[in-house]
């Protein structure tokens, strides 16, 4: 299903002082987009996260985040398989994998018919001298070149809660424009909320951003990059 419009380049990763770094084709070692976002969280974000951990208990909080990460990884794997092969396979027998399959299936059913072309999945991108990352998908969404991002969630999210997601996609759009001389001014978050129980179905959520609003998020992202480098060079 992939339309090979660009010759996407693979590049490696390394870890130094506990930080994940990308080995860019120009020889530089660059922090990931998520590293920059994590390092520049507001005090309010940090406080909110700590309060949640205190409320549910640190051991339970770690369990919840680990389970969510594993569920998200499985969901991404199924979606990547569909993009490459046109199918996600049968429902797995493993009960831990079944929610991820159901979530991926919900995304495919609700959203993939809106994608005119898939140009690549798990696409490595970098902005020379600043940052790097891997975007879930690049393609054409309802006639517009777009960054597509797959998110799992433990609960329904509101648009005003996902600022960092919009900045993440802005980072990928800027890097893709720099590397491949594109002009991506659209992005879509394809989110699925985990089933509440064995009888329930996943809830699909979709958040689009484009035009002037996307330009605003690109500016917000570049502010976070500037803040990151100001901190590490103190």
C-alpha positions as CSV (number, residue, x, y, z in Angstrom):
1,X,0.0,0.0,0.0
2,X,3.0,2.3,0.3
3,X,3.5,4.8,-2.6
4,X,7.3,5.3,-2.8
5,X,7.4,9.1,-3.2
6,X,10.6,9.7,-1.3
7,X,13.8,7.7,-0.6
8,X,13.6,7.6,3.1
9,X,16.9,7.1,4.9
10,X,17.4,4.8,7.8
11,X,19.8,6.0,10.6
12,X,20.9,4.6,13.9
13,X,20.5,5.4,17.6
14,X,22.7,5.4,20.6
15,X,22.3,6.2,24.3
16,X,24.7,8.5,26.2
17,X,24.2,9.5,29.8
18,X,20.8,7.9,29.8
19,X,19.6,10.0,26.8
20,X,18.5,8.6,23.5
21,X,20.4,10.1,20.6
22,X,19.9,9.7,16.9
23,X,22.9,9.2,14.6
24,X,22.0,11.5,11.8
25,X,23.3,11.0,8.2
26,X,25.4,14.3,8.6
27,X,27.4,12.6,11.4
28,X,25.7,14.6,14.3
29,X,24.2,13.1,17.4
30,X,20.8,14.6,18.0
31,X,18.3,14.4,20.8
32,X,14.9,12.9,20.0
33,X,11.7,15.0,19.8
34,X,10.3,13.3,22.8
35,X,13.5,13.9,24.8
36,X,13.2,17.7,24.1
37,X,9.5,17.7,25.0
38,X,10.1,15.8,28.3
39,X,13.0,18.0,29.2
40,X,11.0,21.2,28.7
41,X,7.8,20.3,30.5
42,X,6.2,23.1,32.4
43,X,6.2,23.1,36.2
44,X,2.4,22.6,36.0
45,X,2.9,19.5,33.9
46,X,5.5,18.1,36.2
47,X,3.3,18.8,39.3
48,X,0.3,17.2,37.7
49,X,2.2,14.1,36.8
50,X,3.7,13.8,40.3
51,X,0.3,14.3,41.9
52,X,-1.1,11.5,39.8
53,X,1.7,9.2,40.8
54,X,1.2,10.0,44.4
55,X,-2.5,9.5,44.1
56,X,-2.4,6.0,42.5
57,X,0.8,4.9,44.1
58,X,4.2,4.8,42.4
59,X,4.2,1.1,41.8
60,X,0.7,1.2,40.3
61,X,1.7,4.2,38.2
62,X,4.7,2.4,36.8
63,X,2.5,-0.6,36.0
64,X,-0.1,1.6,34.2
65,X,2.5,3.4,32.1
66,X,4.3,0.2,31.2
67,X,1.0,-1.5,30.1
68,X,0.0,1.6,28.1
69,X,3.4,1.6,26.3
70,X,3.2,-2.1,25.5
71,X,-0.4,-1.7,24.2
72,X,0.6,1.2,22.1
73,X,3.6,-0.6,20.6
74,X,1.4,-3.6,19.6
75,X,-1.2,-1.2,18.1
76,X,1.5,0.5,16.1
77,X,2.8,-2.9,14.9
78,X,-0.7,-3.9,13.6
79,X,-1.2,-0.5,11.9
80,X,2.3,-0.7,10.2
81,X,1.5,-4.2,9.0
82,X,-1.7,-2.9,7.4
83,X,0.0,0.0,5.7
84,X,2.6,-2.3,4.2
85,X,0.5,-5.4,3.4
86,X,-3.1,-4.2,3.4
87,X,-4.2,-6.3,6.4
88,X,-3.6,-6.5,10.1
89,X,-4.1,-10.3,10.4
90,X,-6.5,-12.3,12.5
91,X,-7.4,-11.5,16.1
92,X,-4.5,-12.8,18.2
93,X,-5.1,-15.6,20.7
94,X,-2.9,-13.8,23.3
95,X,-5.4,-11.9,25.6
96,X,-2.8,-9.2,26.2
97,X,-2.5,-8.5,22.5
98,X,-6.3,-8.5,21.7
99,X,-7.0,-4.9,22.9
100,X,-4.2,-3.6,20.7
101,X,-5.6,-5.5,17.7
102,X,-9.1,-4.1,18.4
103,X,-7.7,-0.6,18.7
104,X,-5.8,-0.9,15.4
105,X,-8.8,-2.3,13.7
106,X,-10.9,0.6,14.9
107,X,-8.3,3.1,13.5
108,X,-8.3,1.3,10.1
109,X,-12.1,1.2,9.9
110,X,-12.6,4.8,10.9
111,X,-9.7,6.6,9.3
112,X,-7.6,4.8,6.7
113,X,-10.2,5.4,3.9
114,X,-9.3,9.1,4.3
115,X,-5.7,8.5,3.4
116,X,-5.1,8.9,-0.3
117,X,-1.5,7.7,-0.2
118,X,0.8,6.2,2.4
119,X,4.4,7.5,1.6
120,X,6.1,5.8,4.5
121,X,5.7,4.3,8.0
122,X,8.2,4.6,10.9
123,X,10.0,7.3,8.9
124,X,13.3,8.6,10.5
125,X,13.6,12.4,10.2
126,X,16.1,14.9,11.5
127,X,16.5,18.7,11.4
128,X,20.3,19.2,11.1
129,X,21.9,20.5,14.3
130,X,18.7,20.5,16.3
131,X,16.7,17.2,16.7
132,X,15.6,13.9,15.2
133,X,12.8,11.5,15.6
134,X,10.7,8.8,13.9
135,X,7.2,9.6,12.7
136,X,4.5,7.0,12.6
137,X,3.4,7.8,9.1
138,X,3.7,10.3,6.2
139,X,1.2,10.5,3.4
140,X,-1.6,12.3,1.8
141,X,-4.8,12.9,3.9
142,X,-7.8,13.9,2.0
143,X,-5.7,15.7,-0.7
144,X,-3.2,17.3,1.8
145,X,0.4,16.2,2.5
146,X,0.3,15.3,6.1
147,X,2.1,13.8,9.1
148,X,-0.1,11.0,10.7
149,X,0.4,9.9,14.2
150,X,-1.1,6.9,16.0
151,X,-1.8,7.3,19.7
152,X,-3.3,4.9,22.2
153,X,-5.0,6.3,25.3
154,X,-6.3,4.9,28.6
155,X,-9.2,7.4,28.6
156,X,-10.9,9.9,26.2
157,X,-8.8,13.0,25.7
158,X,-9.8,16.6,24.9
159,X,-8.1,18.7,22.3
160,X,-6.8,21.1,24.9
161,X,-4.9,18.3,26.7
162,X,-2.7,17.3,23.8
163,X,-0.5,20.4,23.1
164,X,2.7,18.2,23.2
165,X,1.2,15.9,20.5
166,X,0.7,18.9,18.2
167,X,4.3,20.1,18.8
168,X,5.6,16.6,18.2
169,X,3.9,16.4,14.8
170,X,5.1,20.0,14.0
171,X,8.7,18.8,14.6
172,X,8.3,16.0,12.2
173,X,6.7,18.2,9.5
174,X,9.6,20.8,9.8
175,X,12.2,18.0,9.6
176,X,10.5,16.4,6.6
177,X,10.3,19.8,4.8
178,X,14.0,20.3,5.5
179,X,15.1,16.9,4.3
180,X,12.8,16.4,1.3
181,X,11.9,19.9,0.2
182,X,8.2,19.5,1.0
183,X,5.7,21.9,2.5
184,X,3.7,19.9,5.0
185,X,1.1,22.1,6.6
186,X,-1.3,19.4,7.9
187,X,-1.2,16.8,10.6
188,X,-3.6,14.3,12.0
189,X,-3.6,12.4,15.3
190,X,-5.5,9.1,15.0
191,X,-6.2,8.1,18.6
192,X,-7.9,5.0,20.0
193,X,-9.0,4.6,23.6
194,X,-8.6,1.1,25.1
195,X,-11.7,-1.0,25.6
196,X,-13.1,-0.7,29.1
197,X,-13.7,-4.4,29.4
198,X,-14.0,-7.5,27.2
199,X,-17.5,-6.6,26.1
200,X,-16.8,-3.0,25.1
201,X,-15.3,-1.6,21.9
202,X,-12.4,0.9,21.5
203,X,-13.4,4.5,21.0
204,X,-11.7,6.3,18.1
205,X,-10.8,10.0,18.3
206,X,-9.4,12.2,15.6
207,X,-7.6,15.5,15.9
208,X,-6.6,17.5,12.8
209,X,-4.5,20.6,12.6
210,X,-3.5,22.7,9.6
211,X,-2.9,26.1,8.1
212,X,-2.3,29.0,10.5
213,X,-2.9,26.8,13.6
214,X,-0.2,24.4,12.5
215,X,2.2,27.3,11.9
216,X,1.5,28.4,15.5
217,X,2.4,24.9,16.8
218,X,5.6,24.9,14.7
219,X,6.5,28.1,16.4
220,X,5.7,26.7,19.8
221,X,7.8,23.6,19.0
222,X,10.8,25.8,18.0
223,X,10.5,27.7,21.3
224,X,10.8,24.4,23.1
225,X,13.9,23.5,21.1
226,X,15.4,26.8,22.0
227,X,14.6,26.3,25.7
228,X,16.1,22.8,25.6
229,X,19.5,24.0,24.3
230,X,19.5,27.0,26.7
231,X,19.2,24.5,29.5
232,X,21.9,22.1,28.5
233,X,24.3,24.9,27.7
234,X,24.0,26.6,31.1
